[in-house]
Amino acid sequence: MRILLPGEKEGRRGFLKKGLVGAALLAAAGGGAWLATRRTRPWPASRKPLLVFDAAQAAVLAALAERLVPEHPGFPRPAEVDVVSRADAIAAMAHPASQKELRQVVSLFESAAFGLLDWSPRLFTECGVAEQDRRLRAWAGSRIAVRRTGYRALKQLLSSAYYSSPATWAAVGYAGPPAAAPGPRREMPGEPPLRRETSAGPAPRRETFAAPELPPELSPPPPRPRRFQAAPVAPAASEPVPAPAAPEPVVPDVEPPLPGGARGP
Amino acid sequence: MAPEARPGRILTGADVSRDPDERPDVCVVGSGAGGAVVAARLAQVGLHVVVLEEGPWHRPEDSTLREEDAYPRLYQEKGQRATADLAITILQGRALGGTTVVNWTTSFRTPDRVLAHWRRVHGVEGITPEALAPHFLAVEERLGIHEQPADEVNANNGALWEGAGRLGWARARTRRNVQGCQNLGYCHMGCPLGARTSMDQTYLPDAVAAGARVYANARAVRVEYRERRAVAVHAEVLDPRTDRPTGRRVTVRPRVLVLSGGAVNTPALLLRSRLDISGRVGKRTFLHPVAAMVGLYRDRVDGWSGAPQSVTSHHFADRGPGKVGFFLEAAPVHPALAARSFGGFGAAHQDLMAHLPNASALIALAVDGFLPEETGGEVSIRGDGRVRVDYDIRAPIWEALREGCKALARAHLAAGAQSVFSLHEDPVEIRDEAEVPRLDRAPWERLRVSVFSAHAMGGCAMGRDPERSVVDARLKMHGMDNIFVVDGSVFPTSLGVNPQLSIFGMAHWAAAHVAALLR
């Protein structure tokens, strides 16, 4: 994650020009972001300890995820897919400096002082859902690019964490990888390598990959009403296109020849 | 010259239990589209070649085809590379074989007009269509590059084919570097069938067969140089399981050094090594900034299935003087990438996600770097060691992205989409032609609309003038006697086409110039 925060040199100059708002953000960030979350009700201990976020920051992420994925038939609740642990695992892969920036953004988002900017002088986790959504929109649409950056970081983190979970695939109608996918497999002695077609001719067509058998909890939800009307839909492309022009004529070039006369593969 | 005396090999971080000190003829840093081809060509003429690659050796059978595994394992910065302000997501591969392991296999030769522009504006002499043609032919033959058959165009690409056709726009099926492709649709997660002719399946084995030693999990940290010559490359060995340094080092002392780390990592290595004579390293970074429009169709599109890119329209690639051109393609639709890209938060975002099977994603790629005033982005190194990419999307590029999205909206509608969405944070929804101008009123401003790049180029621009460029028209660094740069970073502008074949061809051509220095 690359997050340009006010503490950073380049961001700071442009930021200070924005006056009071910028100053308030700087104060909040510089004055120890932990202050922002000292009253946050901590997130209950998860199945495994978190690597990047503390319990208060985890509580903020959990609250944000609830707003990213509101109650909707077929969509598991973020807690069911352990979205906070998944987000923490993603963040843990980033550079330590990027992890620190992420923690700062989470804490700023929670901050009651910072909420003042959006007429919401409360911890984010203590707001009602309407106020939470309003604060999210305020960050998303802020005139201050740095706030939009912070919002983008949190949205990408949480949407990656949630929607990469196989438990959410059914909700979005995704059947998962093709059944032919071998999955993680280590080399086994004596096992022949995967065959690859190397002849110039057309490859033998493999059978169509059927959707894998899903356990009941992953089965696709019943069809939901579509919001658009039926209309004629174009058939798939099949019209042939003209053959590409013949390659450029080869003319002698001026490059030094490779020693040994090796030309081409 | 007795390559049989030096058996070639691929070593991973697990194979390195001491601190090797290699003294080859050539060290190639990076094993992607540039490095692999150069390494193979040089090894085949009997030169001793060592390749350093920071990414893992990913075998086809290692692919789980899950986004949660693929992006962290096979992409730069665990799939989190972006400009410093997060406004542009940058997709770049990181594996043995580089981006060729995860790209969408689209293969174009460098357009003649681009080469002509380089000659006219940047003083790049000698790289002509005629000079490159035999090299393109050789690469195309080795990689089996061929046009995607008409009956293997998926519905996602079919939307562009149909839309462009009905609107009377130029369109074509793309050529792809695949052999025995089953059109699974998972190119960007590492083909599980080994059916793409990526570098790890082709030129790297060729190099190894000719005696090259290839280190995976070996990250070049610094180039050591004395006066006008590189004397050593220092690399740290990474644990293949954790991707963290094992404490082992590889030192390579080559006669000639070839840098092929790509348009972000090659400038970064030079800057870390304080090898920036003209002050131009890391400048003129071009990204083909991409905006997308999502069409929702009555029938299922299943945009995750089928070859990810098989149709292209270059109808708007050249829009005349003063305008930034754009070209149109499709992008595969997978849940996590879609979720990161779709606008909104909460119910609106979720509703779009709920319609994913019916969504077709078409993209407009802005052809940046051709206007006289364009300086592109910049690669630099932060105080804490992280690479930093900045790219200010200026007005002419926003204009191209806006017009590109309007074109895509029309294409979707012509193809029968019932509704089309922009990727604005507050999505613009279009249901018929009369609503297309709504895109004119949308905010085209950073972080208000999702912008991507899968084509990082530039940063070590070639040119005649050492004050304004980094390498000459033979790809040798100005002011250095034995350093070449052979990757997408040498392009002085973007290309207007997907870059991999340009890099293959140029590397195939450049190998002779590298070899010439060793005779």
Interface residues (C-beta under 8 A of the other chain):
Chain A: M1 R2 I3 L4 E10 R67 L68 V69 P70 H72 G74 F75 R86 I90 M93 A94 H95 A97 S98 D133 L136 R137 A140 G141 A145 V146 R148 T149 Y151 R152 A153 K155 Q156 S159 S160 Y162 Y163 S164 S165 P166 T168 W169 A171 V172 G173 Y174 P177 P178 A180 A181 P182 G183 P184 R185 E187 P193 L194 R196 E197 T198 A200 P202 A203 R205 R206 F209 R224 R226 R227 F228 Q229 A230 A231 P232 V233 A234 P235 A236 A237 S238 E239 P240 V241 P244 P247 E248 P249 V250 V251 D253 V254 E255 P256 P257 L258 P259 G260 A262 R263 G264 P265
Chain B: M1 A40 R41 Q44 V45 G46 R59 P60 E61 D62 S63 T64 L65 R66 E67 E68 P72 E77 K78 Q80 R81 A82 T83 A84 D85 L86 A87 G126 T128 P129 E130 A131 A133 P134 F136 L137 A138 E141 R142 G144 E147 P149 A150 D151 V153 N154 A155 N157 G158 A159 W161 E162 G163 G165 R166 R171 A172 R173 R175 Q179 G180 C181 Q182 L184 G185 Y186 P192 L193 G194 A195 Q201 Y203 D206 L296 Y297 R298 D299 W304 S305 V311 H334 P335 A336 A338 A339 R340 F345 G346 A347 H349 Q350 D351 M353 A354 H355 L356 P357 N358 R382 D384 G385 R386 R388 V389 A414 A415 G416 Q418 S419 E425 D426 R446 L447 R448 H508 W509 A511 A512 H513 A515 A516 R519
